Amino acid sequence: MATLTSTVTLDREINPWEAQNARFEFAARKLNLDEGLWKVLSSPSREVIVHFPVMMDNGKIDMFTGYRVQHSQARGPAKGGIRYSPDITLDEIRALASWMTWKCAVVNIPFGGAKGGVICDPSKMSRGELERMTRRYTSEIIDFIGPEKDVPAPDMNTNEQTMAWIMDTYSMHMRQTVTSVVTGKPINMGGSRGRTEATGRGVMVACNESLRYLNMQREGCRVIVQGFGNVGSNGARLLMENGYKIIGIAEKDGGLYNPNGIDIHQLTEFKYRNGTTLGFKGAEATPSDELITQECEILVPAAMENVITSRNAEQLRARIIVEGANGPTTAVADEILADKRIFVVPDILANSGGVTASYFEWVQDRQGYFWPESRVNEELETILRASFEDVLRYAESHNVNNRIAAYMLAIDRVAFTIRQRGIYA
């Protein structure tokens, strides 16, 4: 029987595109996917690479490279975030775009997948430089984005202000205000209530549903969260408020451990004041790589790709892994986790709360009618619970793990739509 390990070698393990492709191929083979549709879905439909100048504060011109990859628009406009990082690669953007296609299909919302990014170090740039770079990048990709084409959103090192600049730049070119060109905007500019914490809320829903499925109790359930950005901090707070015990927070610059539980409200306030979680008195400083291998009921990787690999998967002592980040587990590590009988809620399900709430924002912008936060949260939880059930039924009926089930379900839905639409000649 073919395994994921046979489709990805160890030296390619941490390449996100190779990891995504390994899962896609395995799931497609399980589905007996038509060869032609396999070809259509195994590669992005469009890749845009732009090189553009920006005037820096010192009066000198610097050159930047940006990407926008659209994987699929079969089920609707492409949807996906824009990230700013010095480490961005085209393979990473390709992988994230394809994950967005599968994520939207898993929760059955009418979007395809896209992703974008600019190679830069935002920590070394002023607000003015970031604004000029964002506006120039937007103008370079403006022919490829739009409410009916491709709708960007915030991602790593971008936020609602970034989206406001993109929306304004796009609107200036269109000569009219177009709020629905992006999601994750400020509320007063057409943003949606509940959008900021939506991915973290989705993580909480996945944790709740996992405990229910496994007949485990929430009381005393120990959770370790890797990453304390938007997803990790909101997820940890919501979990704590719903009775979970957050015993560890692992950040890039160090971790915190308290077996009696960390007060996330205090930690959030501490990080806001100090810009770091280091030095927080409510927990003991612990190296992050050691922290994620501590015994717990739930581990939530909520930061970057490739956190769980063949190098540490064997040491994990969690009963459940809920992937708040995109691609935190490599394909090789998947098989180790399966052998350890760890219940994994895959990223394309566990962190789909953000894109689902983005869909709500897009709908509200186009209607010009905005929902109260209670409705956003209620609709979000309804969709995510139903999607969790869909994936588990698929896993049981096809005798595969949750990740492959989620891929199979998503691929099946996208392929079905392409068959119905036909191939334009």
Helices and strands as residue ranges (DSSP letters): G 5-7, G 10-12, H 16-31, H 35-41, E 46-55, E 61-70, E 78-85, H 90-106, E 112-119, G 122-124, H 127-140, G 142-144, E 150-154, H 160-174, G 179-181, G 187-189, H 198-214, E 222-226, H 230-241, E 245-251, E 254-257, H 264-274, E 284-286, H 288-291, E 296-301, G 313-315, E 318-322, H 331-339, E 343-345, H 347-350, H 353-367, H 373-398, H 402-421
